[in-house]
Amino acid sequence: MAAERRPVYVAGAGPVGLAAGLYLASRGVPVVVCEGEQGLTEDLRAGSYHPPTLEMLAPFGVTDRMHETGVIVRHWQIRDRHEGLLADFDLGLLAGETPYPYRLQLEQHKLTPLLLEAAERFPDFSIRFSTRVAGATQDADGVRVMLEGPGRIETAEASFLIGADGHRSTVRAAMDVDFEGFTWPEMFLIVSTTYDFEPHGFAFATYIADPEEWVMMFKVPGFNPPALWRLAFPADPSRPREEIMDTDVVQRRLQGFMRREVPYEVVHRNGYRVHQRVAATFNLGRMLLAGDAAHVNNPLGGMGLNGGIHDAFNLGEKLAALWHGEADPAILDRYTRQRRPVQIEYVQEITIRNKRLVEEKDPAVRTERQDAVRRLGADPKAAFSYLMNTSMINMVRKAATID
């Protein structure tokens, strides 16, 4: 079988891997998604979707399904823990640019079943659980993918291999591609509670600056009802993880943020290190990277998962054309040229700036930045330009112009 007639293999059945599989199968490309776990996993980190992502998923019916339970976020806020509200941004300003002038918040583990259901409607899609991509080699004729499962090792022949297998990507290691960037010094503690913060004036997506303990908070559907509010706090990585996650410690963090007479009901908690890294290239021969395998960033701005889905659709379009003989292999270089620079210019720059805004300790710099945020929020024209960037609309449009 000629290399271009073999299936495309995808490592990882998270949202990015499934989105890539969905798009390729819809274009008549046989695709096999491999997932090491026994089924779809429950990842509680991501859950905010920007307008371009909703536009990409809409033709497959996924966006409509997301709206059945998702939380529509028309406004989001920047606050200061001592000064209060600095700016309330109205995404409705984008109504002339997108059919979805808002964020939609839905837990990642509720999106993946929708993507899988949509993908399985296409005969060219297949998925293999309990099957991990453990390594790969390639030459001009194809990719030999090493697969591991319970008590078995096998090799599959693929036309191309997409690594959508997270920041510790086996595919990226097989490509021997550097993952350039840095790791933030603190951990992030993520806590989910049933307590409703909306009556206190908080938007469903709110970023709260404080030199000692910034907070990020957003609302997700949760158990419908009750909804859940997810709060992120900085945590000292020198402390034992068990201490950071301790029930009493978590309760003190919540009570320190907003005092209540009764304890908060805590449904989930998690702690992890956060990185700002971008792979040196997203393509090398017949191996390609997407999502966290290609780039990672802090969650202030909700851009990581969205950028990964944008990768999947951008790459899927190019791979489908190549697989069907409608394009030259050089089209894959264009994937890196389109996706890597905008990842650096938009996602890395914006999320780093967001984190530095909320954690700034110098009083003079804090005051200067507070005033700048107030002016931005009060000027509809400036707010529109800002939202075009933070909603990722400009990022997707700029990528499309790159040859």
C-alpha positions, 0 to 999 in steps of 0.5 A: 500500500502506498504511504499516502493510502495508509491511515493517519494515526493520532496519539491521544484521545483528548479534545485535540486528538479527537478534533483532528480525527473528526476533521480528517474522517469528515474529509474521507481520510482513514484515521486511527486515534490511539488512547492509552486509557481504557476510555475518555479521561476526565480532565478538569483543567480546561473548559472555556471556548472562544468564538473561533473554536465554536465556529470550527465545531459548528458544522459537525453539530458539536457546538449546538450540543455544547450549548445544551449544557454550557454556560454562556459568558457574555461578560468577563472581568478584571478585578483587584482584590483590594480595589474591586472591579477594574474592568468589565468586558462585554463580548457582545462588542464582537457581534459583527465579527462572529456568530458567537460573541461570547465564551462558552464554558463547559468542562473538557470531559463533557466535550470529548464525548461529543467529539467522539460521537460526531467522529464515529458517524464517519466510516473512516474514523476508528479509535483504540482505547488501552493502546498507547503510542509508545514510539515511532520511526519514519522514513520517506515512505511512512511512519512505523508506530509502536503501540503498547497495550495490556500484555501486547506490543505491536507496530502499525504502518501509518501515512502520518502520525499526529502527536496530540499526546500532551506536554510530555509527548512521546511523539515529540520525543520521537521527533527529537524536537526541543520544547522551548520556554520556561516553567512558572515557579509556583504551582496552581491549586485548582478548587471547584465549589458549589458556592455561587459567587454571582450574587457578589458581582463576579462575572462567570470568568474573572481574574483578580489581581493581588500581590500575595494571592491572585485568584482566577475564577470561572463558572462551569455547568457542573452537575446541572444543578448545581453549577460549579465555580472553579477557582485557581490560586498560586501555591508554594511548590516547596510545600508537600503536595499533600499539604497544598491539597489538604482539606483544611488548607483548601478551606482556609484558602477559600475562606481567606478569599471570601469569608462565610459562616459555613464551610465551602462544599469542595467537589474537586481539587487539583494541583499542578505546575504550569509551563510556557513552552513552544516546540521548535517546529510542529512538523518533521517529515511525516510526524506532526504536533498539535495541542499541548504536545506543540505548545503549553501556557498558563490558563489565564485567558483560557487559550490553551485548549482552544489553540489546540483545537485550532491546530487540529483543524488547520492541520487536518485541512492540510493533511487531507489535501496531501492524503488525497493528492491535492497538495505537495508535502511542503504544505506541512511546513506551512502548518508550522509557519501558520500556527507556531508564530501566532502561538508565540505572538498571541497565546504566549504573550497574552497569557504571560502578560495576564499572569504578570498583571495579576501577580505584580508586587511593585505598588507603582507598577500595580497602580499604573496597570490598574489605571490602564485596565480601567481606561481600556474597559471604559473605551469601547473602541479600545475594548473591541480591539483588545477583545479581538485579540483575547477572543483569538479571532485575530490570531486565527485570521492572521494565521490564515494569511501566512503562506 
